[in-house]
Structure formats: C-alpha cells, structure tokens
C-alpha cells in the first residue's frame, strides 16, 4: 500500500480555503458584471448556487499542481486578482 504524500494535505487545504475564497470572489464578479448587474431581480439566488460548483472544481483541480506550495501560490494569486476585480467593480460601477 502506498503512503499518502505529505503535500496532499497542503494541496487539500489550499483547495478548501483558497478555493472557497476564490469561488466567493468569482460569484461576486458574476453578480457585478453579469447580465443586468446587481439590480437584476432574483440574481442573488443564482449567485449563491454558483459558489459550490466553482469551489468543488477548484478543490478537485488543486491536486494537479506539482506541490502544495505551488497550489497555495497560484490560488493565492488568483484570489488577489479576483478580489482586485471586485474592488475595481465596486469603485468604478457603484
């Protein structure tokens, strides 16, 4: 039986923590930039349901990174970009 590689825990935590944060940011970007913007009726329900598929996709794809450190760095960078986009949307569109 093979041993579990030590970086799997790091990859899993990166996908769970940063993947969830990224899913929230991407769903927020869809809310701001999607059809009708924030004023669309009942759009918040759709945005809420977008979070789990994005999160689980990120969590499953984080195991394709060669190391846990790379997973943390890439997902951290993606989070920075996504939240910078949210901040820009709030400043420019609001």
Backbone as CSV, one residue per row, in Angstrom:
resi,resn,N_x,N_y,N_z,CA_x,CA_y,CA_z,C_x,C_y,C_z
1,UNK,0.840,-1.176,0.000,0.000,0.000,0.000,0.885,1.240,0.000
2,UNK,0.514,2.201,-0.843,1.292,3.433,-0.944,0.965,4.374,0.203
3,UNK,1.960,5.124,0.602,1.752,6.134,1.629,1.163,7.392,1.002
4,UNK,0.428,8.124,1.800,-0.114,9.402,1.332,1.029,10.408,1.292
5,UNK,1.154,11.074,0.167,2.219,12.064,0.045,1.944,13.225,0.984
6,UNK,2.988,13.757,1.606,2.788,14.833,2.593,2.197,16.109,1.993
7,UNK,2.408,16.362,0.704,1.886,17.609,0.144,0.403,17.518,-0.194
8,UNK,-0.215,16.372,-0.076,-1.648,16.270,-0.317,-2.443,17.059,0.705
9,UNK,-1.966,17.091,1.926,-2.659,17.872,2.957,-2.585,19.355,2.604
10,UNK,-1.421,19.802,2.162,-1.247,21.195,1.774,-2.110,21.539,0.559
11,UNK,-2.155,20.635,-0.404,-2.987,20.863,-1.586,-4.468,20.892,-1.214
12,UNK,-4.863,19.994,-0.336,-6.261,19.948,0.083,-6.657,21.221,0.821
13,UNK,-5.805,21.673,1.721,-6.101,22.911,2.446,-6.126,24.116,1.506
14,UNK,-5.212,24.146,0.538,-5.211,25.243,-0.436,-6.510,25.245,-1.228
15,UNK,-6.925,24.071,-1.682,-8.164,23.987,-2.447,-9.390,24.301,-1.612
16,UNK,-9.377,23.882,-0.360,-10.544,24.116,0.500,-10.638,25.582,0.930
17,UNK,-9.539,26.138,1.377,-9.569,27.507,1.910,-9.537,28.541,0.788
18,UNK,-8.486,28.486,-0.025,-8.369,29.478,-1.094,-9.369,29.215,-2.217
19,UNK,-9.747,27.948,-2.404,-10.769,27.642,-3.407,-12.114,28.228,-3.035
20,UNK,-12.463,28.152,-1.752,-13.723,28.752,-1.303,-13.685,30.268,-1.449
21,UNK,-12.571,30.858,-1.069,-12.429,32.302,-1.197,-12.505,32.722,-2.663
22,UNK,-11.873,31.960,-3.528,-11.916,32.258,-4.966,-13.330,32.092,-5.513
23,UNK,-14.038,31.075,-5.063,-15.414,30.866,-5.509,-16.310,32.037,-5.110
24,UNK,-16.122,32.542,-3.902,-16.896,33.708,-3.470,-16.590,34.927,-4.335
25,UNK,-15.310,35.133,-4.628,-14.922,36.292,-5.437,-15.462,36.173,-6.861
26,UNK,-15.356,34.991,-7.463,-15.847,34.822,-8.834,-17.370,34.938,-8.904
27,UNK,-18.053,34.434,-7.896,-19.505,34.607,-7.861,-19.859,36.083,-7.690
28,UNK,-19.083,36.796,-6.889,-19.302,38.234,-6.731,-19.055,38.990,-8.025
29,UNK,-18.034,38.593,-8.750,-17.780,39.226,-10.052,-18.928,38.972,-11.017
30,UNK,-19.474,37.762,-10.979,-20.630,37.486,-11.830,-21.813,38.356,-11.425
31,UNK,-21.993,38.559,-10.140,-23.098,39.402,-9.669,-22.948,40.826,-10.178
32,UNK,-21.727,41.346,-10.131,-21.497,42.723,-10.578,-21.534,42.843,-12.094
33,UNK,-20.872,41.909,-12.788,-20.661,42.063,-14.227,-21.620,41.255,-15.085
34,UNK,-22.408,40.384,-14.480,-23.347,39.566,-15.238,-24.482,40.401,-15.807
35,UNK,-25.356,39.756,-16.561,-26.469,40.477,-17.180,-27.319,41.222,-16.164
36,UNK,-27.490,42.502,-16.369,-28.334,43.319,-15.510,-27.646,43.884,-14.282
37,UNK,-26.427,43.457,-14.004,-25.722,43.960,-12.832,-26.374,43.523,-11.536
38,UNK,-26.156,44.292,-10.485,-26.697,43.938,-9.174,-28.195,44.159,-9.065
39,UNK,-28.757,44.935,-9.955,-30.171,45.270,-9.857,-31.116,44.222,-10.411
40,UNK,-30.610,43.137,-10.956,-31.472,42.116,-11.534,-32.237,41.378,-10.433
41,UNK,-33.542,41.262,-10.575,-34.316,40.542,-9.555,-33.931,39.057,-9.512
42,UNK,-33.886,38.519,-8.318,-33.607,37.101,-8.073,-32.240,36.641,-8.561
43,UNK,-31.328,37.533,-8.824,-29.999,37.150,-9.266,-29.171,36.589,-8.120
44,UNK,-29.466,36.992,-6.915,-28.682,36.554,-5.770,-28.816,35.048,-5.532
45,UNK,-29.954,34.494,-5.864,-30.137,33.047,-5.738,-29.196,32.315,-6.689
46,UNK,-29.095,32.785,-7.916,-28.182,32.174,-8.884,-26.734,32.312,-8.432
47,UNK,-26.376,33.487,-7.954,-25.011,33.715,-7.490,-24.688,32.789,-6.320
48,UNK,-25.643,32.593,-5.422,-25.433,31.687,-4.297,-25.177,30.267,-4.785
49,UNK,-25.900,29.827,-5.786,-25.737,28.474,-6.298,-24.508,28.320,-7.185
50,UNK,-23.877,29.401,-7.577,-22.636,29.313,-8.353,-21.432,28.946,-7.486
51,UNK,-21.481,29.266,-6.217,-20.321,29.064,-5.341,-19.910,27.589,-5.223
52,UNK,-20.804,26.649,-4.894,-20.342,25.262,-4.722,-19.686,24.632,-5.949
53,UNK,-20.228,24.789,-7.179,-19.538,24.169,-8.313,-18.146,24.755,-8.564
54,UNK,-18.012,26.070,-8.375,-16.690,26.690,-8.563,-15.735,26.199,-7.485
55,UNK,-16.215,26.142,-6.251,-15.376,25.694,-5.141,-14.932,24.243,-5.337
56,UNK,-15.864,23.373,-5.667,-15.525,21.959,-5.826,-14.646,21.716,-7.045
57,UNK,-14.819,22.495,-8.097,-13.925,22.381,-9.247,-12.515,22.797,-8.869
58,UNK,-12.393,23.888,-8.147,-11.075,24.336,-7.689,-10.447,23.311,-6.760
59,UNK,-11.238,22.767,-5.851,-10.731,21.764,-4.911,-10.254,20.514,-5.644
60,UNK,-10.969,20.095,-6.656,-10.551,18.894,-7.378,-9.344,19.153,-8.279
61,UNK,-9.255,20.345,-8.840,-8.131,20.649,-9.729,-6.847,21.002,-8.983
62,UNK,-6.932,21.289,-7.694,-5.727,21.653,-6.952,-4.750,20.486,-6.850
63,UNK,-5.213,19.260,-7.059,-4.324,18.105,-7.000,-3.472,17.963,-8.254
64,UNK,-3.724,18.773,-9.259,-2.898,18.750,-10.465,-1.616,19.562,-10.305
65,UNK,-1.522,20.363,-9.264,-0.291,21.110,-9.010,0.810,20.138,-8.598
66,UNK,2.039,20.483,-8.932,3.156,19.591,-8.618,3.509,19.587,-7.139
67,UNK,3.157,20.650,-6.430,3.438,20.689,-4.991,2.371,21.530,-4.296
68,UNK,2.327,21.369,-2.979,1.388,22.159,-2.191,1.716,23.635,-2.210
69,UNK,3.006,23.935,-2.258,3.428,25.340,-2.305,2.930,26.011,-3.573
70,UNK,3.046,25.309,-4.698,2.549,25.878,-5.960,1.033,26.097,-5.912
71,UNK,0.330,25.169,-5.295,-1.123,25.320,-5.175,-1.468,26.571,-4.374
72,UNK,-0.775,26.761,-3.237,-1.026,27.946,-2.414,-0.689,29.224,-3.177
73,UNK,0.439,29.226,-3.892,0.855,30.436,-4.617,-0.089,30.766,-5.763
74,UNK,-0.439,29.770,-6.577,-1.308,30.024,-7.720,-2.719,30.417,-7.280
75,UNK,-3.260,29.696,-6.327,-4.604,30.042,-5.858,-4.608,31.364,-5.098
76,UNK,-3.534,31.646,-4.374,-3.419,32.951,-3.718,-3.366,34.079,-4.732
77,UNK,-2.604,33.882,-5.804,-2.544,34.884,-6.876,-3.887,35.059,-7.561
78,UNK,-4.586,33.942,-7.795,-5.915,34.027,-8.408,-6.882,34.773,-7.500
79,UNK,-6.765,34.558,-6.190,-7.592,35.293,-5.234,-7.294,36.781,-5.268
80,UNK,-6.023,37.130,-5.312,-5.656,38.553,-5.379,-6.247,39.213,-6.617
81,UNK,-6.154,38.543,-7.741,-6.695,39.101,-8.988,-8.219,39.220,-8.910
82,UNK,-8.873,38.182,-8.405,-10.337,38.196,-8.327,-10.838,39.283,-7.372
83,UNK,-10.188,39.416,-6.218,-10.629,40.445,-5.272,-10.248,41.844,-5.742
84,UNK,-9.167,41.964,-6.507,-8.854,43.258,-7.117,-9.941,43.627,-8.129
85,UNK,-10.424,42.631,-8.865,-11.527,42.869,-9.790,-12.794,43.285,-9.066
86,UNK,-13.092,42.650,-7.950,-14.261,43.049,-7.150,-14.126,44.476,-6.635
87,UNK,-12.922,44.811,-6.152,-12.690,46.163,-5.661,-12.856,47.178,-6.795
88,UNK,-12.322,46.845,-7.977,-12.454,47.741,-9.128,-13.918,47.897,-9.527
89,UNK,-14.675,46.818,-9.512,-16.098,46.900,-9.835,-16.826,47.808,-8.860
90,UNK,-16.511,47.662,-7.615,-17.183,48.478,-6.593,-16.854,49.952,-6.767
91,UNK,-15.605,50.241,-7.094,-15.182,51.637,-7.231,-15.675,52.258,-8.543
92,UNK,-15.643,51.485,-9.629,-15.961,52.046,-10.941,-17.450,51.979,-11.307
93,UNK,-18.119,50.932,-10.894,-19.518,50.757,-11.293,-20.474,51.363,-10.272
94,UNK,-20.142,51.281,-9.013,-21.025,51.764,-7.962,-21.129,53.241,-8.060
